[in-house]
Amino acid sequence: MNILKQIFFIYLIIHLVKSDPINRNIKIDGNFDDRKNVPSYTDPEDNIDGTVYDRSPWFPSLKFPDCHDTDTRQPDPIPKHIYNPNVNIVEFKIAHDDTSLYAYYRVVDGGVIGKTSIGPNEFNKNDPSQSSAGRYYVIATVDIDNDNTTGYWLHGGGYHPTAPGFDGNFEVEFFNGSFNQDVYLNHAANNNTEVNYLKHENKRNQFIFGPAIYESYTEYIYWKNKPTESESKRCLDGPYQLPGPYSNNYICFTQDKAPGPFNGIISYSRSEKGNEFEMRAPFEGFLLNKDTGRPTLQLGMTINISLSLETSGEDSTPQGWSSDTAATIQYTLSDSTAQIFNYNLLLFFYLFFFPI
């Protein structure tokens, strides 16, 4: 009987302590020791022969090359294999504290996250010897409302293995040899008219949910104070001062290869070797949920999150844009109160089954 009690108690531990614990000790400083206790996930290590594959639970019969092209916007036909060590994810982690979401990426030894070439023009695969202005994207995309009918499918952006329902992104862009900008994306549009509506609502501090195709979205830099004079002059659309409760906060609508650098509220750090990278995205960059009036991302929510790395083709084999997307992870933004409640429950059950 005592053995049965122990088995049942272990079962309770598994099911009561299942939310992802809050972590208030992470610093974005290039020292990754503060992540040692954060759960780790692995992604297959690709090889130059293209014999390593991922699978999507939405299309279980298909195999997707781990590193692949970014032009294939359907799950079938499958994308072409394009190897690039700079995007070859082998490990990733998700964490959060009271105000922010954290993403950690590790690529194979020898790879460098954020590495780009330097040159006057875009990469030309027909003349690869010409020096070019490379691009690199560190991407985290989030299904915020757990609704597969809102947001976009990953394969719509050329990301595989695919999954549905992604409403927003936070990203860091490197361009022509250096950091260029950090951005949030709102995916809830299917055409330019709907994108204009998103912009109108984003300027009112509203984040929108709705069906979307990948190509139609708003992309904005978010500041917790007035951007610098230089940033304001270079801003492509804005900056716009947000209404309360964040009346000193600003956004600027942007696009890839904008005339940066723009230093918004997303922060990042890279290891000395270059193959580890972490970024922090404050919740408030996702604005307020238009439907509820509450913060779009907040403690207590369960989200789905997918991490990707993507780069232009200068260091790829064969030369061409390359991307690696890790498996989608369900993640709970637990808070300290919920954790205390769970541990108190465990103590109650422990004393019930094993009285002193």
C-alpha positions as CSV (number, residue, x, y, z in Angstrom):
1,M,0.0,0.0,0.0
2,N,2.9,2.3,0.8
3,I,4.3,1.7,-2.6
4,L,1.0,2.6,-4.2
5,K,0.9,5.8,-2.2
6,Q,4.4,6.7,-3.4
7,I,3.4,6.1,-7.1
8,F,0.4,8.2,-6.7
9,F,2.4,11.0,-5.1
10,I,4.9,11.0,-7.9
11,Y,1.9,11.2,-10.3
12,L,0.7,14.3,-8.4
13,I,4.2,15.9,-8.6
14,I,4.2,15.5,-12.4
15,H,0.8,17.0,-12.9
16,L,0.9,19.7,-10.3
17,V,4.3,21.1,-11.1
18,K,3.9,21.2,-14.9
19,S,3.8,24.9,-15.6
20,D,7.0,26.6,-16.7
21,P,8.5,28.3,-13.6
22,I,9.1,32.0,-13.5
23,N,12.8,32.9,-13.6
24,R,13.8,36.3,-12.2
25,N,17.6,35.7,-12.4
26,I,18.3,35.9,-16.1
27,K,20.4,38.8,-17.4
28,I,21.2,39.6,-21.0
29,D,24.9,39.8,-20.6
30,G,26.5,37.0,-22.7
31,N,27.0,34.9,-19.6
32,F,24.7,32.0,-20.0
33,D,25.2,30.4,-16.5
34,D,21.9,31.9,-15.3
35,R,20.1,29.6,-17.8
36,K,21.5,26.3,-16.5
37,N,18.3,25.3,-14.8
38,V,16.1,26.4,-17.7
39,P,14.6,23.3,-19.5
40,S,16.5,22.6,-22.7
41,Y,15.1,21.4,-26.1
42,T,17.2,20.0,-28.9
43,D,16.9,20.3,-32.7
44,P,18.5,17.9,-35.1
45,E,22.1,18.8,-36.1
46,D,22.0,19.2,-39.9
47,N,24.8,18.0,-42.2
48,I,26.1,19.2,-45.5
49,D,24.7,16.0,-47.2
50,G,21.1,16.9,-46.3
51,T,20.3,13.6,-44.6
52,V,18.8,15.1,-41.5
53,Y,15.0,15.8,-41.4
54,D,12.3,17.3,-39.2
55,R,8.6,16.4,-39.1
56,S,5.5,18.4,-38.5
57,P,2.7,16.9,-36.5
58,W,0.3,18.6,-38.9
59,F,1.9,16.8,-41.9
60,P,3.3,13.6,-40.3
61,S,3.9,11.8,-43.6
62,L,6.3,14.5,-44.8
63,K,10.0,15.0,-44.0
64,F,11.5,18.5,-44.0
65,P,15.2,19.1,-44.4
66,D,16.5,20.6,-41.2
67,C,18.2,23.6,-42.9
68,H,16.3,24.5,-46.0
69,D,15.5,27.2,-48.5
70,T,13.1,30.1,-47.6
71,D,11.2,30.2,-50.9
72,T,9.0,27.1,-50.4
73,R,5.8,28.5,-49.0
74,Q,3.8,25.2,-49.0
75,P,4.4,22.1,-46.9
76,D,4.3,20.0,-50.1
77,P,6.5,20.1,-52.2
78,I,9.0,20.0,-49.4
79,P,11.7,22.7,-49.3
80,K,15.2,22.2,-50.8
81,H,18.1,21.5,-48.4
82,I,20.5,24.4,-48.0
83,Y,23.2,24.0,-45.4
84,N,24.4,26.9,-43.3
85,P,26.2,26.4,-39.9
86,N,25.2,29.9,-38.8
87,V,21.5,28.9,-38.6
88,N,21.9,25.2,-37.7
89,I,20.1,25.2,-34.4
90,V,21.0,22.3,-32.0
91,E,19.6,23.6,-28.7
92,F,17.1,26.2,-27.6
93,K,15.4,27.4,-24.4
94,I,12.4,29.5,-23.4
95,A,12.1,31.4,-20.2
96,H,10.2,34.3,-18.6
97,D,10.1,36.7,-15.7
98,D,7.4,39.1,-14.5
99,T,7.7,41.4,-17.5
100,S,9.5,39.6,-20.4
101,L,9.9,36.6,-22.5
102,Y,13.4,35.2,-23.2
103,A,14.6,33.0,-26.1
104,Y,18.0,31.2,-26.2
105,Y,19.5,29.7,-29.3
106,R,22.7,27.6,-29.8
107,V,24.0,26.6,-33.2
108,V,26.7,24.1,-34.1
109,D,30.3,24.9,-33.2
110,G,31.8,27.1,-35.9
111,G,28.5,28.7,-36.6
112,V,28.0,32.4,-35.7
113,I,24.5,33.7,-35.0
114,G,24.0,37.1,-36.6
115,K,26.9,36.8,-39.0
116,T,26.5,38.7,-42.3
117,S,28.8,39.7,-45.1
118,I,29.5,43.4,-46.0
119,G,29.1,44.9,-49.4
120,P,27.4,47.6,-51.5
121,N,24.6,45.4,-52.9
122,E,22.2,42.5,-52.1
123,F,23.6,39.0,-52.5
124,N,23.4,37.9,-56.1
125,K,23.5,34.1,-56.5
126,N,24.4,34.5,-60.1
127,D,27.5,36.3,-59.1
128,P,28.4,35.0,-55.7
129,S,32.0,36.3,-55.8
130,Q,30.7,39.9,-55.6
131,S,30.8,41.3,-52.1
132,S,27.3,41.8,-50.7
133,A,25.3,43.2,-47.9
134,G,24.1,40.2,-46.0
135,R,21.0,39.8,-43.8
136,Y,20.3,37.7,-40.8
137,Y,17.2,37.2,-38.6
138,V,16.8,35.9,-35.1
139,I,13.1,35.0,-34.9
140,A,10.6,34.0,-32.2
141,T,7.0,33.7,-33.3
142,V,4.2,33.2,-30.8
143,D,0.6,31.8,-31.0
144,I,-0.7,34.0,-28.2
145,D,-4.4,33.1,-28.2
146,N,-4.2,29.4,-28.7
147,D,-6.5,29.7,-31.7
148,N,-5.4,28.0,-34.9
149,T,-7.8,30.1,-37.0
150,T,-6.0,33.3,-36.2
151,G,-2.5,34.3,-37.3
152,Y,-0.5,32.5,-40.0
153,W,1.0,29.1,-40.8
154,L,4.8,28.9,-40.5
155,H,5.2,27.5,-44.0
156,G,3.6,30.8,-45.3
157,G,6.9,32.5,-44.4
158,G,9.1,29.6,-45.7
159,Y,9.6,28.1,-42.2
160,H,9.4,24.3,-41.7
161,P,8.3,22.2,-39.9
162,T,5.1,24.1,-40.0
163,A,2.3,24.8,-37.5
164,P,-0.7,27.1,-37.5
165,G,-2.0,30.0,-35.5
166,F,1.0,32.4,-35.0
167,D,-0.2,35.9,-34.1
168,G,3.0,37.8,-33.4
169,N,6.8,37.8,-33.6
170,F,9.7,39.4,-31.9
171,E,12.9,39.5,-33.9
172,V,16.4,41.0,-34.2
173,E,17.8,41.9,-37.6
174,F,21.5,42.1,-38.6
175,F,22.3,43.8,-41.9
176,N,25.5,44.5,-43.7
177,G,27.8,43.4,-40.9
178,S,26.1,44.8,-37.8
179,F,22.9,45.0,-35.8
180,N,20.2,46.9,-37.6
181,Q,16.9,46.8,-35.5
182,D,14.8,44.9,-33.1
183,V,11.1,44.6,-33.9
184,Y,7.6,43.2,-33.0
185,L,5.2,41.9,-35.7
186,N,1.4,41.7,-35.6
187,H,0.0,39.1,-38.0
188,A,-3.7,39.6,-38.5
189,A,-4.2,40.7,-42.1
190,N,-4.7,39.2,-45.6
191,N,-4.2,42.3,-47.8
192,N,-3.0,45.9,-47.7
193,T,-6.4,47.3,-46.6
194,E,-6.2,45.1,-43.5
195,V,-2.6,46.0,-42.9
196,N,-3.6,49.7,-42.9
197,Y,-6.2,48.8,-40.3
198,L,-3.6,47.1,-38.2
199,K,-1.4,50.2,-38.3
200,H,-4.3,52.4,-37.2
201,E,-5.0,50.1,-34.2
202,N,-1.3,49.6,-33.3
203,K,-0.9,53.4,-33.1
204,R,-3.7,53.3,-30.5
205,N,-1.7,50.7,-28.5
206,Q,-4.0,47.9,-29.8
207,F,-2.8,44.4,-30.9
208,I,-5.2,42.6,-33.2
209,F,-6.1,38.9,-33.7
210,G,-7.5,37.5,-36.9
211,P,-6.8,35.2,-39.8
212,A,-3.7,36.1,-41.7
213,I,-1.3,35.3,-44.5
214,Y,2.4,35.7,-43.8
215,E,3.1,38.5,-46.2
216,S,0.5,40.9,-44.6
217,Y,1.6,42.2,-41.2
218,T,2.7,45.3,-39.3
219,E,6.3,45.5,-38.1
220,Y,7.3,48.1,-35.6
221,I,10.1,49.2,-33.2
222,Y,8.9,49.9,-29.7
223,W,10.5,52.3,-27.3
224,K,9.8,53.0,-23.6
225,N,10.8,56.6,-24.1
226,K,11.2,59.0,-26.9
227,P,13.6,57.7,-29.6
228,T,16.7,59.6,-30.3
229,E,16.6,62.5,-32.8
230,S,18.6,60.4,-35.2
231,E,16.2,57.5,-34.9
232,S,13.2,59.7,-35.3
233,K,14.6,61.2,-38.5
234,R,15.4,57.7,-40.0
235,C,12.0,56.2,-38.9
236,L,10.1,55.2,-42.1
237,D,6.7,55.7,-40.6
238,G,6.4,57.6,-37.3
239,P,7.4,57.6,-34.5
240,Y,4.0,57.6,-32.9
241,Q,3.4,58.3,-29.3
242,L,1.2,55.7,-27.7
243,P,-1.8,56.7,-25.6
244,G,-2.1,55.7,-21.9
245,P,-1.3,53.8,-19.9
246,Y,2.1,53.9,-21.7
247,S,2.0,57.6,-22.7
248,N,5.7,58.0,-22.9
249,N,6.1,55.0,-25.2
250,Y,6.6,55.2,-29.0
251,I,6.4,52.9,-32.0
252,C,7.9,53.3,-35.5
253,F,6.7,51.2,-38.3
254,T,9.6,49.6,-40.2
255,Q,10.6,47.1,-42.8
256,D,13.5,44.8,-43.5
257,K,16.8,46.6,-44.3
258,A,15.5,49.8,-42.7
259,P,18.1,52.6,-42.3
260,G,19.1,51.5,-38.8
261,P,20.4,51.1,-36.2
262,F,17.2,51.3,-34.2
263,N,17.5,50.3,-30.5
264,G,14.1,49.4,-29.2
265,I,13.2,47.6,-26.0
266,I,14.2,44.1,-27.2
267,S,17.7,43.3,-25.9
268,Y,20.2,40.6,-26.9
269,S,23.6,39.2,-26.3
270,R,25.9,36.7,-28.0
271,S,28.6,34.4,-26.7
272,E,32.2,35.0,-27.3
273,K,32.4,32.2,-29.8
274,G,29.2,33.5,-31.5
275,N,27.2,30.2,-31.5
276,E,25.0,31.1,-28.5
277,F,22.5,33.9,-28.5
278,E,19.8,35.2,-26.1
279,M,17.2,37.9,-26.4
280,R,14.7,39.5,-24.1
281,A,11.3,40.8,-25.3
282,P,9.2,42.8,-22.8
283,F,5.5,41.8,-22.9
284,E,4.5,45.4,-23.4
285,G,5.9,45.4,-26.9
286,F,2.8,43.3,-27.8
287,L,0.6,46.2,-26.9
288,L,-2.9,45.7,-25.4
289,N,-5.3,43.1,-26.6
290,K,-8.0,45.1,-28.5
291,D,-10.7,42.5,-27.5
292,T,-10.0,42.6,-23.8
293,G,-8.2,45.9,-23.1
294,R,-5.6,43.9,-21.1
295,P,-1.9,43.3,-22.0
296,T,-1.7,41.0,-25.0
297,L,0.9,38.9,-23.3
298,Q,0.8,38.5,-19.5
299,L,1.5,36.0,-16.7
300,G,-0.9,33.1,-16.4
301,M,-1.2,32.6,-20.2
302,T,-0.2,29.4,-22.1
303,I,1.3,30.1,-25.5
304,N,2.8,28.2,-28.4
305,I,6.3,29.5,-29.5
306,S,8.5,28.6,-32.4
307,L,12.1,29.7,-32.8
308,S,13.9,30.2,-36.2
309,L,17.2,31.5,-37.6
310,E,17.3,32.7,-41.1
311,T,20.1,34.2,-43.3
312,S,21.0,35.3,-46.8
313,G,23.1,32.9,-48.9
314,E,26.7,34.1,-48.6
315,D,27.8,31.2,-46.4
316,S,25.3,28.6,-47.5
317,T,25.9,25.4,-49.5
318,P,24.5,25.6,-52.1
319,Q,24.5,29.4,-52.0
320,G,21.0,30.7,-51.2
321,W,18.9,31.8,-48.3
322,S,18.8,29.3,-45.5
323,S,16.6,28.8,-42.4
324,D,16.2,26.4,-39.5
325,T,13.1,26.2,-37.5
326,A,12.8,24.3,-34.2
327,A,9.8,22.4,-33.0
328,T,6.9,24.4,-31.7
329,I,6.8,24.4,-27.9
330,Q,3.8,24.9,-25.6
331,Y,4.8,27.2,-22.8
332,T,3.0,28.6,-19.7
333,L,3.9,32.0,-18.3
334,S,3.4,30.9,-14.7
335,D,3.5,33.5,-11.9
336,S,4.9,33.2,-8.4
337,T,1.5,32.9,-6.8
338,A,0.6,30.0,-8.9
339,Q,3.9,28.3,-8.1
340,I,3.4,28.7,-4.3
341,F,-0.1,27.3,-4.7
342,N,1.2,24.2,-6.4
343,Y,3.9,23.7,-3.8
344,N,1.5,24.1,-1.0
345,L,-0.7,21.5,-2.6
346,L,2.2,19.1,-2.8
347,L,2.9,19.7,0.9
348,F,-0.7,18.9,1.7
349,F,-0.7,15.7,-0.3
350,Y,2.7,14.7,1.1
351,L,1.5,15.0,4.7
352,F,-1.8,13.3,3.8
353,F,-0.1,10.2,2.4
354,F,3.0,10.2,4.6
355,P,1.9,11.7,8.0
356,I,4.6,12.6,10.4
